[in-house]
Amino acid sequence: MTQASELYSLYEVDNEKWLVQTLKLLKEKQLENLDLEHLIEELEAVSRRDKLTVESFLEQIIRHLLLLQYWQEQHEYNANHWQAEIMSFRNQLNEYLTQNLRNHLQENQLKVYQKALKYVKQKTGMIIHFPEDCPYTLEQLLNQDWLP
């Protein structure tokens, strides 16, 4: 059995051990011994996870900005909470953000906005008219000091 096929079998039994061995092979530039099939699968999963993570943070920022800006009857009671949540989600998002993930958010901002909009409409009982198109630029959404 070759080292690559042993590594392939290891993936199904002990993923953490597979990862350690794969990293070792990469660092030693032993590319011929890599389990490429599972390595590609893992890299694709990491990419998906990162995209979903930054989308989730952006959705939370948009939700809270919409509530802060448009839900006037709850503003007095919740404004500080919403602002704190916006700050927290921005901090978390900025820890993840790379240029590629920023580009992904730019390309998917409408989709993320639609999910946030659906949520805030439900939360407010559909009594508030929120904009159908995102009223915020990505720069505003990411800017720690910006509020509407």
C-alpha positions in Angstrom: 0.0 0.0 0.0 1.4 3.4 -1.0 1.6 6.3 1.5 -1.1 8.1 -0.5 -3.5 5.2 -0.3 -2.7 4.8 3.5 -3.5 8.5 3.9 -6.7 8.1 1.9 -7.8 5.2 4.2 -6.8 7.2 7.3 -9.2 10.0 6.3 -12.3 7.8 7.0 -10.9 6.6 10.4 -9.2 9.6 12.0 -9.8 12.9 10.3 -7.5 14.8 12.8 -4.6 12.4 12.2 -5.2 12.7 8.5 -5.0 16.5 8.7 -1.7 16.3 10.7 -0.2 13.9 8.2 -1.4 16.0 5.3 0.1 19.2 6.7 3.4 17.4 7.4 3.5 16.2 3.7 2.7 19.6 2.4 5.4 21.2 4.6 7.9 18.6 3.4 6.8 19.2 -0.2 6.0 15.5 -0.6 3.1 16.2 -3.0 3.2 12.8 -4.6 2.1 11.2 -1.3 -0.9 13.5 -0.7 -4.5 12.3 -0.6 -5.6 14.9 -3.2 -9.2 13.8 -3.3 -9.9 14.4 0.3 -7.6 17.5 0.4 -9.6 19.1 -2.3 -12.8 18.2 -0.5 -11.6 19.7 2.8 -10.4 22.9 1.1 -13.8 23.3 -0.6 -15.5 22.8 2.8 -13.3 25.4 4.4 -14.2 27.9 1.7 -17.9 27.2 2.0 -17.7 27.5 5.8 -15.8 30.8 5.6 -18.3 32.3 3.1 -21.3 31.2 5.2 -19.6 32.6 8.4 -19.0 36.1 6.9 -22.5 36.1 5.3 -24.0 35.3 8.7 -22.2 38.1 10.4 -23.2 40.6 7.6 -26.8 39.4 7.9 -26.7 40.1 11.7 -25.3 43.6 11.1 -28.0 44.4 8.5 -30.8 43.1 10.8 -29.7 45.3 13.6 -29.1 48.4 11.4 -32.6 48.0 10.0 -34.2 47.6 13.4 -32.2 50.6 14.7 -33.1 52.8 11.8 -36.7 51.9 11.2 -38.4 50.4 14.3 -39.1 53.6 16.1 -41.5 52.3 18.6 -38.8 50.0 20.1 -36.0 52.5 19.6 -36.0 53.9 23.1 -35.8 50.5 24.7 -33.5 48.7 22.3 -31.2 51.2 20.6 -28.2 50.6 22.8 -28.6 46.9 22.5 -28.8 47.0 18.7 -25.8 49.3 18.5 -23.8 47.0 20.8 -24.8 44.0 18.6 -23.8 45.9 15.5 -20.4 46.6 17.0 -19.9 43.0 18.1 -20.8 41.5 14.7 -18.6 44.0 12.9 -15.7 43.0 15.2 -16.3 39.3 14.5 -16.7 39.9 10.8 -13.5 41.9 10.5 -11.5 39.1 12.2 -12.6 36.8 9.4 -12.5 39.1 6.4 -9.9 38.7 3.7 -10.0 40.4 0.3 -11.6 37.3 -1.3 -14.3 37.1 1.4 -14.9 40.8 1.1 -15.4 40.3 -2.7 -17.8 37.4 -1.9 -19.8 39.7 0.3 -19.9 42.4 -2.3 -21.2 39.9 -4.9 -23.8 38.4 -2.4 -24.9 41.5 -0.5 -28.4 41.4 -2.1 -28.9 37.8 -1.1 -27.8 38.5 2.4 -30.0 41.6 2.6 -33.0 39.6 1.5 -32.5 37.1 4.3 -32.1 39.9 6.8 -35.1 41.7 5.5 -37.3 38.6 5.8 -36.2 38.3 9.4 -36.9 41.9 10.5 -40.3 41.9 8.7 -41.2 38.8 10.7 -39.8 40.2 14.0 -41.7 43.5 13.7 -44.9 41.8 12.7 -44.8 43.2 9.1 -46.0 46.6 10.4 -42.9 48.5 9.3 -42.1 49.4 5.7 -38.4 48.5 5.2 -36.6 49.3 1.9 -36.8 46.4 -0.6 -33.2 47.2 -1.7 -30.3 47.4 0.7 -29.9 51.1 1.8 -26.3 50.5 3.0 -23.1 50.1 1.1 -20.7 47.4 2.1 -18.3 50.1 3.3 -20.9 51.4 5.6 -21.8 47.9 6.9 -18.2 47.2 7.7 -17.3 50.6 9.1 -17.1 50.4 12.9 -18.1 54.1 13.4 -21.0 54.3 10.9 -24.6 54.2 12.0 -27.6 55.5 10.1 
